[in-house]
Amino acid sequence: MINNKNFHMVSLGCDKNAVDADSMSQLLINSGYKPVSEPKKAGIIIVNTCGFINSSKEESYAALEKLAARKKSGQILIAAGCLTQRYGTKVADRIPDIDGIIGTRRWMDIVKVIDNISNDNQVKPYCHLPLSATAVGADEGETVRVSIQGASAFLKISDGCRCSCSYCAIPKIKGTLISRPMDKILAEGRLLQDEGIREIILIAQNTTDYGYDLGMKNGLVDLLRQMSNAVPDVNWIRLLYAYPGYVSDELIELMATNSQIVPYLDLPLQHAHPSVLKSMHRPTNIEWVYRTLEKMRKAIPVLALRTTFIVGYPGETEAQFQTLLDFIDEIRFDKLGAFQYSFEEGTPAEPLGDPIPKDVKEERFNRLMEKQQQISLECNQAFIGQNLDVLIEGSGNNISIGRSYRDAPKIDGFVLVKGELASGDMVSVHIDKAMVYDLSGSVNS
């Protein structure tokens, strides 16, 4: 039996992980546990890990090792999330002081796991990775699948993925696509509106695939329409993680005509050379990308486009990389992220190895980001003299920090506003300065 029913939650990785961590916290609070901000005050410490690529794995191991080294007598340390789902008890082989292991597919069993760990007769570490759990999301109960961060909230609409990108371990970790019932998502949206949330961010591994497994033809569009009607007082509805080929004409029209849905699209393309994309098991029709982006920009002139690319994928030649640079030059994305290829065991790309030297990857990454920095600066400079609505996130030293519709939390830039404003304020800002990633200005009087 655990005497100290305080718990400390650490969540690593993406916003989808943050939703899972907050969902586990809900279950613990409902069972009489109390969250604390300091590990030393907790009887239970939970690390919701990330295991997507090597750098995230090492970050998760480092966090677990640090907490294990400081663990006091009677404290329980649990490794949860993607790393443990992928590697199971191997995580405890590296960090023997772990008391429990639970994967991302059965996060909803966290209270049960703690009860089993507290049993003195239980072999340590207690491992809860049932073979019957083939996907995420089949048994959520009444848990609210959101993560509130200031005046914004991430709302998970589905989990898992039915794509088979060669470099990606997500299907191995999460399982196939499981879309959440629309009525539950809408109910959660209304709860967020009642909490005064200004921005709802819909997230999934692939938001544009929402509803496929439910037999819906254009599920995301239907969801967005109903969400807009359900939460009229929420200023922004933001969409993340679209998939090439899944952006329909109906989605474009809705984004163009509904001012509540922010004109922002995150479309991770990963590369621009057909041969590399084919090896990645990604859509290879670059003409579709040109046509669709042209169509979107024509329908939505203020559209902010974000994408992500991988450099140094096995077999990527200098000529293929140059194709990617030329593509970036031509499309001129407002926002762009890039990663150096990470070799991952168990993925379809594993037989290809990791043949491109690290220094070549770094050199290509640097060239790509230098190009994008100039494009980003020029895109930002186009907003000098304009007014933008800005959602304030914090303030201090006579400066407030916020985001415009062009900036998603954590991954994009900020708008710096003169004066100290309250978090959650939505203000009109006159832009007078542009930097590579950020803008600055003053509140319109």
C-alpha positions as CSV (number, residue, x, y, z in Angstrom):
1,M,0.0,0.0,0.0
2,I,1.4,3.4,-0.9
3,N,1.4,5.9,1.9
4,N,2.4,9.0,-0.1
5,K,-0.3,9.4,-2.8
6,N,1.4,12.4,-4.4
7,F,2.5,11.9,-8.0
8,H,4.9,13.8,-10.2
9,M,4.4,13.5,-14.0
10,V,7.1,14.2,-16.6
11,S,6.0,14.2,-20.3
12,L,8.6,14.1,-23.0
13,G,8.3,14.4,-26.8
14,C,5.4,15.7,-28.8
15,D,2.0,17.3,-27.9
16,K,0.3,13.9,-28.5
17,N,2.4,12.6,-25.6
18,A,1.3,15.5,-23.5
19,V,-2.3,14.5,-24.0
20,D,-1.6,11.0,-22.8
21,A,0.3,12.3,-19.8
22,D,-2.6,14.6,-18.9
23,S,-5.1,11.7,-19.4
24,M,-3.1,9.5,-16.9
25,S,-3.0,12.4,-14.5
26,Q,-6.8,12.7,-14.7
27,L,-7.2,9.0,-13.8
28,L,-4.8,9.4,-10.9
29,I,-6.6,12.5,-9.5
30,N,-9.9,10.7,-9.8
31,S,-8.5,7.9,-7.8
32,G,-7.4,10.1,-4.9
33,Y,-3.8,10.9,-6.0
34,K,-2.5,14.5,-5.9
35,P,-0.1,16.0,-8.5
36,V,3.0,17.8,-7.2
37,S,5.6,19.8,-9.1
38,E,8.7,18.5,-7.4
39,P,9.8,14.8,-7.7
40,K,11.1,14.8,-4.1
41,K,7.6,15.4,-2.7
42,A,6.1,12.5,-4.7
43,G,5.5,8.9,-3.8
44,I,5.1,8.1,-7.4
45,I,7.1,9.4,-10.3
46,I,6.0,8.8,-13.9
47,V,8.0,9.6,-17.0
48,N,5.9,9.5,-20.1
49,T,8.7,8.8,-22.6
50,C,9.3,9.4,-26.3
51,G,10.9,6.6,-28.4
52,F,10.5,8.0,-31.9
53,I,14.1,8.6,-33.0
54,N,17.5,8.0,-31.3
55,S,17.8,11.5,-29.9
56,S,14.4,11.3,-28.2
57,K,15.2,7.9,-26.9
58,E,18.4,9.2,-25.3
59,E,16.5,12.1,-23.8
60,S,14.0,9.7,-22.2
61,Y,16.8,7.5,-20.8
62,A,18.6,10.5,-19.4
63,A,15.4,11.7,-17.6
64,L,14.8,8.2,-16.2
65,E,18.4,7.8,-15.1
66,K,18.4,11.2,-13.3
67,L,15.2,10.4,-11.4
68,A,16.4,6.9,-10.6
69,A,19.6,8.2,-9.1
70,R,17.7,10.6,-6.9
71,K,14.9,8.1,-5.9
72,K,14.3,8.0,-2.2
73,S,13.3,4.9,-0.2
74,G,9.6,4.1,-0.7
75,Q,9.3,6.1,-4.0
76,I,8.0,4.4,-7.1
77,L,9.4,5.2,-10.5
78,I,7.3,4.2,-13.6
79,A,8.4,4.4,-17.2
80,A,5.5,4.9,-19.5
81,G,4.9,5.8,-23.1
82,C,6.5,5.2,-26.5
83,L,10.0,4.1,-25.3
84,T,8.6,1.3,-23.1
85,Q,6.0,0.3,-25.7
86,R,8.8,-0.2,-28.2
87,Y,11.5,-1.7,-26.0
88,G,9.6,-3.2,-23.1
89,T,11.8,-4.6,-20.2
90,K,15.0,-3.6,-22.0
91,V,14.4,-0.2,-20.6
92,A,14.7,-1.7,-17.1
93,D,17.8,-3.6,-18.1
94,R,19.4,-0.2,-18.6
95,I,17.8,1.4,-15.6
96,P,17.4,-1.3,-12.9
97,D,15.7,1.1,-10.4
98,I,12.5,1.3,-12.5
99,D,9.6,-0.2,-10.6
100,G,7.0,-0.3,-13.3
101,I,6.6,-0.3,-17.1
102,I,3.5,0.6,-19.0
103,G,3.2,1.2,-22.7
104,T,1.4,3.9,-24.7
105,R,-1.3,1.5,-25.8
106,R,-2.6,0.9,-22.2
107,W,-2.0,4.3,-20.5
108,M,-5.6,4.0,-19.2
109,D,-4.4,1.2,-16.8
110,I,-2.0,3.5,-14.9
111,V,-3.9,3.1,-11.6
112,K,-4.0,-0.6,-11.9
113,V,-0.2,-0.6,-12.6
114,I,0.4,1.4,-9.4
115,D,-1.8,-1.0,-7.4
116,N,0.2,-4.0,-8.7
117,I,3.6,-2.3,-8.0
118,S,2.5,-1.5,-4.4
119,N,1.9,-5.2,-3.8
120,D,5.0,-6.4,-1.8
121,N,4.8,-9.9,-3.4
122,Q,4.9,-8.4,-7.0
123,V,8.1,-9.1,-8.9
124,K,9.9,-5.8,-9.9
125,P,9.8,-4.3,-12.3
126,Y,6.1,-4.8,-12.9
127,C,5.6,-4.8,-16.7
128,H,2.2,-4.1,-18.2
129,L,2.4,-4.6,-21.9
130,P,-0.4,-7.0,-22.8
131,L,-0.1,-8.7,-26.1
132,S,-3.8,-8.2,-26.7
133,A,-3.2,-4.4,-26.8
134,T,-2.7,-4.1,-30.6
135,A,-3.6,-0.4,-30.9
136,V,-4.2,2.8,-28.9
137,G,-7.6,4.3,-28.1
138,A,-9.9,1.3,-28.0
139,D,-10.7,1.7,-24.2
140,E,-10.5,5.3,-23.2
141,G,-13.6,5.3,-20.9
142,E,-14.7,8.8,-20.0
143,T,-11.2,10.3,-19.9
144,V,-11.0,13.7,-21.5
145,R,-8.3,13.5,-24.2
146,V,-6.9,17.1,-24.0
147,S,-3.8,18.9,-22.8
148,I,-4.5,22.5,-21.8
149,Q,-1.5,24.8,-22.1
150,G,-2.4,28.4,-21.1
151,A,-5.2,29.6,-23.3
152,S,-4.6,26.9,-25.9
153,A,-5.5,23.2,-25.8
154,F,-4.4,20.2,-27.8
155,L,-7.3,17.8,-28.5
156,K,-6.5,14.3,-29.8
157,I,-8.9,13.2,-32.5
158,S,-7.3,9.8,-33.3
159,D,-4.3,7.7,-32.5
160,G,-2.2,5.2,-34.4
161,C,-1.4,5.3,-38.1
162,R,-2.2,3.1,-41.1
163,C,0.7,4.5,-43.2
164,S,3.9,2.6,-43.6
165,C,6.6,5.2,-44.0
166,S,9.9,3.4,-44.1
167,Y,11.8,5.5,-41.5
168,C,8.9,5.6,-38.9
169,A,8.4,3.4,-35.9
170,I,5.0,5.0,-35.0
171,P,2.8,2.1,-36.3
172,K,5.1,-0.3,-34.4
173,I,4.6,1.7,-31.2
174,K,1.0,2.9,-31.6
175,G,-0.7,0.4,-33.9
176,T,-3.1,1.2,-36.6
177,L,-5.5,4.1,-36.9
178,I,-8.2,4.4,-34.3
179,S,-10.4,7.4,-34.8
180,R,-12.3,8.7,-31.7
181,P,-16.1,9.1,-31.8
182,M,-17.0,12.5,-33.1
183,D,-19.6,13.1,-30.3
184,K,-16.8,12.7,-27.7
185,I,-14.5,15.1,-29.5
186,L,-17.2,17.7,-29.8
187,A,-18.1,17.3,-26.1
188,E,-14.5,17.9,-25.2
189,G,-14.4,21.0,-27.4
190,R,-17.4,22.4,-25.5
191,L,-15.7,21.7,-22.2
192,L,-12.7,23.6,-23.4
193,Q,-14.9,26.5,-24.5
194,D,-16.5,26.5,-21.0
195,E,-12.9,26.7,-19.6
196,G,-12.3,29.9,-21.6
197,I,-9.9,28.3,-24.0
198,R,-9.0,30.6,-27.0
199,E,-7.4,28.1,-29.3
200,I,-8.3,24.4,-29.9
201,I,-5.5,22.5,-31.8
202,L,-6.7,19.2,-33.3
203,I,-3.9,16.6,-33.3
204,A,-3.3,13.0,-34.4
205,Q,-0.6,11.1,-36.2
206,N,-2.5,12.1,-39.4
207,T,-5.4,14.4,-38.9
208,T,-6.5,14.2,-42.5
209,D,-7.1,10.5,-42.1
210,Y,-9.7,11.0,-39.4
211,G,-12.8,8.9,-39.7
212,Y,-11.4,6.4,-42.3
213,D,-11.8,3.5,-40.0
214,L,-15.3,4.7,-39.1
215,G,-16.4,4.5,-42.7
216,M,-16.4,8.3,-43.2
217,K,-15.5,9.7,-46.6
218,N,-14.5,13.2,-45.5
219,G,-14.3,12.8,-41.8
220,L,-12.0,15.7,-41.0
221,V,-14.1,18.2,-42.9
222,D,-17.3,16.9,-41.1
223,L,-15.5,17.2,-37.8
224,L,-14.3,20.7,-38.4
225,R,-17.7,21.9,-39.5
226,Q,-19.4,20.4,-36.4
227,M,-16.6,21.6,-34.1
228,S,-17.0,25.2,-35.4
229,N,-20.7,25.1,-34.6
230,A,-20.1,23.5,-31.2
231,V,-17.5,26.1,-30.0
232,P,-18.5,29.5,-31.4
233,D,-16.7,31.3,-28.6
234,V,-13.3,29.7,-29.3
235,N,-11.3,32.2,-31.5
236,W,-9.1,29.7,-33.3
237,I,-9.4,26.1,-34.4
238,R,-6.0,24.9,-35.6
239,L,-5.2,21.8,-37.6
240,L,-1.8,20.0,-37.4
241,Y,-0.2,17.0,-39.2
242,A,-1.9,16.7,-42.6
243,Y,-0.7,14.1,-45.0
244,P,0.2,14.6,-48.7
245,G,-2.6,13.5,-51.0
246,Y,-5.2,13.7,-48.2
247,V,-5.9,17.4,-48.4
248,S,-9.2,17.5,-50.2
249,D,-10.9,20.3,-52.2
250,E,-13.6,20.3,-49.4
251,L,-11.0,20.9,-46.8
252,I,-9.5,23.8,-48.8
253,E,-12.9,25.4,-49.3
254,L,-13.8,25.1,-45.6
255,M,-10.5,26.7,-44.5
256,A,-11.1,29.5,-47.1
257,T,-14.6,30.2,-45.9
258,N,-14.6,29.6,-42.1
259,S,-12.7,32.4,-40.3
260,Q,-12.6,30.3,-37.1
261,I,-10.3,27.7,-38.7
262,V,-7.0,29.4,-38.9
263,P,-5.4,29.6,-42.3
264,Y,-2.4,27.4,-41.3
265,L,-1.5,24.0,-42.7
266,D,1.2,21.7,-41.4
267,L,2.0,19.3,-44.3
268,P,5.1,17.2,-43.5
269,L,6.5,16.3,-47.0
270,Q,9.8,14.7,-45.9
271,H,11.5,15.2,-49.3
272,A,10.9,16.5,-52.8
273,H,12.7,13.9,-55.0
274,P,10.4,11.1,-56.2
275,S,13.1,8.4,-55.9
276,V,13.8,9.3,-52.3
277,L,10.1,9.5,-51.5
278,K,9.5,6.1,-53.1
279,S,12.2,4.6,-50.9
280,M,10.5,6.3,-47.9
281,H,7.2,4.8,-48.8
282,R,5.8,8.3,-49.1
283,P,3.5,9.8,-51.9
284,T,5.8,10.5,-54.9
285,N,3.5,12.7,-56.9
286,I,5.2,16.1,-56.5
287,E,2.9,17.5,-59.1
288,W,0.1,17.0,-56.7
289,V,2.0,19.1,-54.1
290,Y,2.5,21.9,-56.6
291,R,-1.2,21.9,-57.7
292,T,-2.6,21.6,-54.2
293,L,-0.4,24.3,-52.7
294,E,-1.2,26.6,-55.6
295,K,-4.9,25.9,-55.2
296,M,-4.7,26.6,-51.5
297,R,-2.8,29.8,-51.9
298,K,-5.2,31.0,-54.5
299,A,-8.2,30.2,-52.2
300,I,-6.5,31.4,-49.0
301,P,-4.1,34.2,-49.8
302,V,-3.0,34.6,-46.2
303,L,-2.2,30.9,-45.8
304,A,0.8,30.0,-43.6
305,L,2.4,26.8,-44.8
306,R,4.6,24.6,-42.6
307,T,6.5,21.4,-43.6
308,T,9.2,19.0,-42.4
309,F,12.0,17.4,-44.3
310,I,14.5,14.6,-43.6
311,V,18.1,15.0,-44.9
312,G,20.6,12.2,-45.2
313,Y,18.1,9.4,-45.9
314,P,19.9,6.3,-47.1
315,G,20.9,6.6,-50.7
316,E,20.2,10.4,-50.9
317,T,22.6,11.8,-53.5
318,E,23.9,15.3,-53.7
319,A,21.7,15.8,-56.8
320,Q,18.6,14.6,-55.0
321,F,19.4,16.9,-52.1
322,Q,19.8,19.8,-54.5
323,T,16.3,18.9,-55.9
324,L,15.0,19.4,-52.3
325,L,16.8,22.8,-52.0
326,D,15.4,23.9,-55.4
327,F,11.9,22.8,-54.2
328,I,12.2,24.9,-51.0
329,D,13.3,27.9,-53.1
330,E,10.3,27.6,-55.4
331,I,7.6,26.9,-52.8
332,R,8.9,29.3,-50.1
333,F,7.3,27.7,-47.0
334,D,6.5,30.1,-44.2
335,K,7.7,27.6,-41.6
336,L,10.0,24.6,-42.0
337,G,11.5,22.0,-39.7
338,A,14.2,19.5,-40.7
339,F,15.8,16.4,-39.2
340,Q,18.9,14.4,-40.0
341,Y,18.0,10.8,-40.8
342,S,17.9,8.6,-37.7
343,F,18.5,4.9,-38.2
344,E,15.8,2.9,-36.4
345,E,15.7,-0.8,-35.8
346,G,12.5,-2.5,-36.7
347,T,11.4,0.0,-39.3
348,P,11.1,-0.9,-43.0
349,A,14.2,1.2,-43.8
350,E,16.4,-0.9,-41.4
351,P,17.9,-3.0,-44.3
352,L,19.1,0.2,-45.9
353,G,21.4,0.8,-43.0
354,D,22.8,4.3,-42.3
355,P,25.3,4.8,-45.1
356,I,25.5,8.6,-45.3
357,P,28.3,9.9,-43.0
358,K,27.3,12.1,-40.1
359,D,29.3,15.1,-41.3
360,V,27.5,15.0,-44.7
361,K,24.1,14.9,-42.9
362,E,25.1,17.9,-40.8
363,E,26.4,19.8,-43.8
364,R,23.2,19.2,-45.8
365,F,21.0,20.1,-42.7
366,N,22.9,23.4,-42.3
367,R,22.6,24.3,-45.9
368,L,18.9,23.6,-45.9
369,M,18.3,25.6,-42.7
370,E,20.4,28.6,-43.9
371,K,18.2,28.7,-47.1
372,Q,15.0,28.5,-45.0
373,Q,16.2,31.2,-42.6
374,Q,16.4,33.7,-45.5
375,I,13.0,32.7,-46.8
376,S,11.5,32.9,-43.3
377,L,12.9,36.4,-42.8
378,E,11.5,37.6,-46.1
379,C,8.1,36.1,-45.3
380,N,8.1,37.8,-42.0
381,Q,9.2,41.1,-43.4
382,A,6.1,41.1,-45.6
383,F,4.0,41.6,-42.4
384,I,5.7,44.9,-41.4
385,G,3.1,47.6,-41.3
386,Q,0.2,45.1,-41.0
387,N,-2.0,44.2,-38.1
388,L,-2.2,40.7,-36.7
389,D,-4.4,39.2,-33.9
390,V,-2.1,37.8,-31.3
391,L,-2.8,35.4,-28.4
392,I,-0.8,36.4,-25.4
393,E,1.1,33.6,-23.6
394,G,3.2,35.5,-21.0
395,S,4.8,38.8,-20.1
396,G,7.7,40.3,-18.2
397,N,10.1,43.3,-18.2
398,N,7.5,45.3,-20.1
399,I,7.3,42.8,-23.0
400,S,4.6,40.3,-23.8
401,I,5.0,37.2,-25.8
402,G,2.3,35.7,-28.0
403,R,1.5,33.9,-31.2
404,S,-0.4,34.9,-34.4
405,Y,-2.4,32.5,-36.5
406,R,0.9,31.8,-38.3
407,D,2.5,30.2,-35.3
408,A,1.6,26.9,-33.7
409,P,2.8,26.3,-30.1
410,K,6.2,24.9,-29.5
411,I,7.3,24.5,-33.1
412,D,7.0,28.1,-34.6
413,G,7.9,31.6,-33.6
414,F,6.4,34.4,-31.5
415,V,5.2,37.9,-31.7
416,L,6.8,40.2,-29.1
417,V,4.5,42.9,-28.0
418,K,5.4,46.1,-26.1
419,G,3.9,46.3,-22.7
420,E,2.7,43.7,-20.2
421,L,-0.6,42.0,-21.1
422,A,-2.5,39.3,-19.4
423,S,-2.0,35.7,-20.6
424,G,-5.0,34.6,-22.7
425,D,-5.7,38.1,-24.1
426,M,-6.3,38.3,-27.8
427,V,-5.1,41.6,-29.1
428,S,-4.5,43.4,-32.4
429,V,-0.8,44.1,-32.9
430,H,0.7,46.5,-35.4
431,I,3.9,44.8,-36.7
432,D,6.9,47.1,-36.9
433,K,9.8,44.7,-37.0
434,A,10.6,41.2,-38.5
435,M,13.3,38.7,-37.4
436,V,14.1,35.3,-38.9
437,Y,11.5,33.5,-36.8
438,D,9.7,36.2,-34.8
439,L,7.8,39.4,-35.3
440,S,7.4,42.4,-32.9
441,G,5.0,45.3,-32.6
442,S,2.6,47.3,-30.5
443,V,-1.0,47.0,-29.5
444,N,-3.3,49.0,-31.7
445,S,-4.7,51.9,-29.7
